[in-house]
Amino acid sequence: MAETRSRIASRVGALPPSGIRRFFDLVEKMPEAVSLGIGEPDFVTPWRIRETAIYSLERGHTHYTPNQGTRELREKLASYLARKFGAAYDPDAELLITVGASEAIDVALRTILEPGDGVLVPQPCFVSYVPCVVLAGGCARPVSTVAEEGFRVQVEGLAQADDGNARALLMGYPNNPTGATLTRADVEGVVGYAAERDLLVVSDEIYAELTYDGSHVSVASVPGGKERTILIGGFSKAWAMTGWRLGFAAGPAEIIEAMTKLHSYTVMCPPTVAQEAAVEALEGCEGEVDEMRREYNQRRRVVVNRLNAMGLTCFEPRGAFYAFPSIASTGMGSEEFAERLLREEKVAVVPGAAFGDCGEGFVRCSYATSMSVLEEALGRIRAFVERVGE
Ligand SMILES: Cc1ncc(COP(=O)(O)O)c(C=O)c1O
C-alpha cells in the first residue's frame, strides 16, 4: 500500500497553535469567568459609521470595488496620514486598503521575502507576527525587549539578533501586549539601523490613535523612514470596528503595486460597505475617538495603580489598551499563573509567554472592558495573589 502522506502541509502542521487560542478555549467553557483576555474594544462602532453603512446598503452599493480600495477612501486616508502620521502618500500609487491590518501584514511579508530571509521581530509582540513570517518563507529572529527599558526596541537589541541575513524588521508600536510606545529618538535609531543594514521596515501602527500622552511617532515620519517602510494600520481598534475587517498598507509604489497584485488574487477587495463606512470614520469621528481614548485612559490608571498596589509590578503602558504586569512576586510561570487564576478565581488574562519568550514572567490584562468588569476582575486577582503569597 502506498505510504499515506499527511493532508496538512508541513509548514502549517509545524506551526504551534496560538497560546491565546488554547486559553480562550478554556475560557469559553467557563461562562461565569470575567475576561481581561480580549484584545478588542468593548465599545460598539460609533453610530455615524454604522449609519453610513446602512445608507450604503440602502443605495445598493453591494458590488466589488477596485482592488486597491475605493478612490474616495484612499484620498481620505492620504489626508489623514499626512495630518496624523506626518507622512504624505499618493492615494493612487502608495496606498492599499486591506481586509484588516491582518491581511496587510501577511501580504507585506509574502511580497518582500525570499525563502530563508531573516526578519527581526521585537518581542513581546502580537501573536500573528512570527507565524506570518514563517508562512511567507522567512525566518523570524526574535529581538528581546525588557520592562526596565519600557519594552522599547533598541538598536543594540536589533544588532544582537541580526545574523547578517535579515531582510526586514517587523514591529508594532504602540505595542500589543505591553502598551509600550517609542520616542522619536527610538524611531530615529531604528530607522538609522534599518538604513545601515538596508532593511525594509514593516511597521504595524494600528494603535497609533490610542496613545495617552499624544506621542505617537510614525516610522514613516522620520527622515529616511518612509522610503523603506510599509506602514500598516486599520480601523479595528481606535474606531471599534473589529468586525468590519478593514485596514491598510502605505508604502513605496513598487511594493504597493506588488502587494496589490497578491491581494487581488486572494481577496479581490475588502468589503464595500466597510470601505464606505470608513470614509465617515476618517472624516467625522474625531470626537467619538477622543471619548473612547479618554475612557481607556481612566481605566488604564485604575488598572495600573491596582496591579502595582497588589505587588504585580506594572510598567506604565503609554498606548494601546493593555497592561503587562510582572508576576515574578508570585513565583509562578505565566501559564501556571493564568491557568490557576482562571480555575480558582474565574478571571481570564493571557500568559505573557504567548507573545514571545521574553514575555515569560508577565501576563497581559486588557482594559478594553467596562469599569465594573475591571473592578470585579481586579478584586479577584488581588484575592488570588494574596492567597498564593501566604
Ligand atoms: C498589533 C496588532 N496588529 C494587528 C491586529 C489585527 O488587526 P485587524 O483587526 O485590523 O486585522 C491586532 C489585533 O489584535 C493587533 O493587536
The ligand as an ORCA input file, in Angstrom:
! r2SCAN-3c Opt
* xyz 0 1
  C      -0.771     44.761     16.945
  C      -1.934     44.264     16.158
  N      -1.865     44.264     14.819
  C      -2.878     43.811     14.070
  C      -4.039     43.335     14.646
  C      -5.135     42.823     13.750
  O      -5.974     43.871     13.405
  P      -7.129     43.767     12.362
  O      -8.404     43.579     13.117
  O      -7.099     45.104     11.642
  O      -6.829     42.656     11.434
  C      -4.165     43.317     16.030
  C      -5.378     42.764     16.675
  O      -5.394     42.412     17.836
  C      -3.089     43.811     16.814
  O      -3.152     43.827     18.147
*
